[in-house]
């Protein structure tokens, strides 16, 4: 685990906040700690052109970092390619999360996938 990288991503604000006129959104809550993450996305020609996320203010740095990284990795990618972003990939990009922090990466993965599913369901 790369503590510096986790802190860097947990403090990133570029993709944080709500998105107006989103085409897909999600809301997930971690049952253990109660943290809540929401993701919002917009697309153009099946490519994610805007993505934002919100996270509980009191959330731990790893979950904030995973949310920021998931949004960053999805931005500019085709929707179905972004759907392939998973917890293992997020963990690897952050230097390998310890087992007790993997739920943070899973939460970000689920939030991203639910937002994409919401987008696809609204399109059909």
N, C-alpha and C positions, 0 to 999 in steps of 0.2 A: 504494500500500500504506500502510495506517495502522498504523505501528509501535506506537503506544499501544494501539490496539484489539487488535492481535495479542497484545501482552503481557498485557492485561487478560483476554482469553479464555484464554490459555495458563495463567494462574494460577488460573482458576476451578476450584473443587473440588466445587461443588454436585452435579454429575452424574457425578463421577468415582468409580470403584470398581465392584466386582462387584455383581450383583443376584441375590438369592436367588429361587428359584421362577420364573425367567424363562420366557417362552413362546417367545422367539426369541433366537438368539445368533449371533455371527459372530466370526471371527478372521482378520485379514489381516496380511500381513507385506510390508513394502516391500523389494523385492529389493536395491536399491542400498545402503541403510544398515542394513537389518535391523530397523528399528523395527517393533513389533507393536502393533496396535490391536484391541481386542475390544469388541463392543457387545452389550448385553443389553436386552431390552424386555419389557414386560407391557402387555396391552391390556384394555379393557373395552368391549364392544359396538363392536369394530373401531376404537377410538380408543386411541392410545398414552398410557397413564396413568403409566407409569414407564419411564425409559430411563437407562442408565448406560453408561459406557465406561471402559476401561483403556487406557493407553498406556505404552510403554517409558519408564522414568524419565529416561533420557538423551536422549529425543527432543527435537528442536528446537522452539522456540516456535510456528512456523507449524503444525506437525502437531498439537500439543496444542490450539492455538486452533481448528483445523478440526474436531477431534473434539468439543470442547466446543460449538462453534456448531452442528454437525450434530445433536447430541443435543438442544440447546435448541430448535432449529427444529422437530424432530420431536415433541417433547413436547406433548401435547394435540391433536395433529392426527389425522385419520383415517389409517389405515394406508396406503391407496393414495395419499393426498395427500402423506404423508411420503416415499413411494417416489419422488416427483418431485424431491426435493431433490437437486441435483447440484453438481458441482465448480465450475461457473461461478457458480452462485448463492452458494455459500460464499465464493468469491473476491471477488465483488462486495460482499458484506456486510462483508468485512474490508478494504475499500478498494482491492481489486484486487491480487491476489498477483502477484509477478513470475513470469515463465515458469519459472524454476528452482525455484519453490516450489509450482507447480500440482500436483505429485505429492502434496503434503500434502492438498490438497482432494480429489483423486481417491481417496486412501486412505480418507478419512472417508466419502465417497460410497459406496464399495464396501463398507465395513464396515456402514453403515446398510442398504444394499440387501440384503446377504447376511443380516443379522439379520431383515429383513422377509420375505425368501424362506424362511428357516428357520421363522419363525412360520407362514406360509401353508402350508408343506408339512406341518407338524405338525397343523394344523387339519383338513386334508382327510382 
